[in-house]
Amino acid sequence: MPTACIFCAITRGEAKAELVLDDDVCVAFLDVKPLFHGHVLVVPKAHIVTLPELPAETLAPFFERVQRLARAVPVALSAQGSFVALNNVVSQSVPHLHVHVVPRTKGDGLKGFFWPRTKYPSDAAMSEVGEKIRRALAP
């Protein structure tokens, strides 16, 4: 596990992130430069760079978490659906496997692969969105 990997630092609790899910399989947290507020990154706890490297026994548990978030994010943010995606090497801004779960609403301006980024106005606003998602994930 590379010491310079920001996602590894987040999984170890050494770097700040607005966590919405943290268990033995993965950590999910709000993207600091989201497409839309509520944009979540789901990363495995182990340092794995690309999807082909994810061990077969981890595949189902990891994507079960992605699926839960794909359900919870629209509920939490009153969105119509979600966009779920991952990159392998090309366009992978951090070399640690991560799945994007982005809330979507018809007419939200996201077209093709042109993804304008935004920012949260404050840490408090980011925490508020994180709390909405955590509540939607609760059993």
Secondary structure, 3 states (H helix, E strand, C coil): CCCCCHHHHHHCCCCCCCEEEECCCEEEEECCCCCCCCCEEEEECCCCCCHHHCCHHHHHHHHHHHHHHHHHHHHHHCCCEEEEECCCCCCCCCCCCCEEEEEECCCCCCECCECCCCCCCCHHHHHHHHHHHHHHHCC
